Amino acid sequence: MGKYLIKKAYICCRKDKKEELKEKAEKRLKDVLIIRDTLGDDLDFVYVIGKPDADMEVELQEIKEMDIPISYVNENFIAKDMYEKMMEQDKEQKKSFEYEEEKGR
């Protein structure tokens, strides 16, 4: 089994979701990720989850000033652009199935 480089990340989200999302990340990504409780220069990246509220906007400004890479993800830690792409492919697949069903009638 190969060795993984463990990354250090911070979760930027609404305060009422912070603990839940931190626990979820630690459970799902424990072999490759350490979730930090505070922002710092040693972070490899920041997960941004959800629509930014006022507190998140302040954090995002700080993150940008620190030049830490940002990854926008949903609550399942799937990158937003990847999720949108999957949903678009799913729509196209359904259209294809519908077409094939109509054609076969």
C-alpha positions in Angstrom: 0.0 0.0 0.0 1.4 3.4 -1.0 2.0 6.3 1.3 -0.2 9.3 1.2 0.8 12.9 1.9 -1.5 14.1 4.6 -2.9 17.6 3.8 -4.0 20.2 6.3 -7.3 21.9 5.7 -9.7 24.3 7.3 -13.5 24.3 6.8 -15.1 27.7 6.2 -18.9 27.3 6.7 -21.7 28.7 8.8 -20.9 28.4 12.5 -23.9 26.2 13.3 -22.6 23.6 10.8 -18.9 23.7 11.7 -18.7 20.8 14.1 -20.9 18.5 12.1 -18.9 19.2 8.9 -15.6 18.8 10.7 -16.7 15.4 12.1 -17.9 14.3 8.6 -14.6 15.3 7.0 -12.5 13.7 9.7 -14.5 10.5 9.3 -14.5 10.3 5.5 -11.0 11.8 4.8 -9.1 10.7 7.9 -6.3 9.0 5.9 -5.5 12.0 3.8 -6.6 15.1 5.7 -6.2 16.8 9.0 -8.8 19.4 9.8 -7.5 22.5 11.6 -9.7 24.6 14.0 -8.0 27.8 13.0 -6.6 29.6 9.9 -2.9 29.5 9.6 0.0 29.7 7.2 0.5 25.9 7.4 -2.8 25.1 5.6 -2.7 23.4 2.3 -6.2 24.6 1.4 -9.6 25.6 2.7 -13.0 24.0 2.0 -15.8 26.5 1.6 -19.2 24.9 2.1 -22.5 26.7 1.6 -23.4 30.2 0.6 -21.2 32.7 2.6 -22.8 34.6 5.4 -21.2 37.7 7.0 -18.8 35.7 9.2 -17.7 33.5 6.3 -17.1 36.6 4.1 -14.7 37.9 6.8 -12.9 34.6 6.8 -12.8 34.4 3.0 -11.2 37.8 2.9 -8.5 36.6 5.4 -8.0 33.4 3.4 -7.5 35.3 0.2 -5.1 37.7 1.9 -3.1 34.6 3.1 -3.1 33.2 -0.4 -4.5 29.8 0.7 -6.0 27.8 -2.1 -9.8 27.5 -1.8 -12.0 24.5 -2.8 -15.7 25.1 -3.0 -17.5 21.9 -2.1 -20.9 20.7 -1.0 -21.6 19.1 2.4 -20.4 15.7 1.0 -17.1 17.3 0.1 -17.7 17.0 -3.6 -16.3 19.9 -5.6 -19.1 22.2 -6.8 -17.9 22.2 -10.4 -17.6 18.4 -10.3 -21.1 18.0 -8.8 -22.6 20.3 -11.4 -20.9 18.3 -14.2 -22.2 15.0 -12.7 -25.8 16.5 -12.6 -25.5 17.7 -16.2 -24.3 14.2 -17.3 -27.2 12.6 -15.4 -29.7 14.9 -17.3 -28.1 14.0 -20.6 -28.3 10.3 -19.7 -32.0 10.5 -18.8 -32.7 12.3 -22.1 -30.9 9.6 -24.0 -32.9 6.9 -22.2 -36.2 8.7 -22.9 -35.3 9.0 -26.5 -34.4 5.3 -26.7 -37.7 4.4 -25.0 -39.7 6.5 -27.5 -37.8 5.1 -30.4 -38.5 1.6 -29.3 -42.3 2.1 -29.1 
